[in-house]
Amino acid sequence: MTTISVSIRMVDGSLSEFASDESLLRKLYALQGQGLRGKQLIHQLLSDDWGPPPLVVEIYGTSSDGKQIHVRIPYS
């Protein structure tokens, strides 16, 4: 199984990180295909219930087919 890392930098300087599987990438690509970007994309992909809101979400790793993934989503 491929592990995808997610890093979320918050406006207060805190950092949240977790690992996910490739289903997160499939959901990301589907939402981007629907035209979602920035804040709307992050809300649908991860959450809309934040204490301090994120500045940016980064998703990175290597897909099961060997492709390097690095996606940066600003919260705007």
Secondary structure, 3 states (H helix, E strand, C coil): CCCEEEEEEECCCCEEEEEECCHHHHHHHHHHHCCCCHHHHHHHHCCCCCCCCEEEEEEEEECCCCCEEEEEEECC
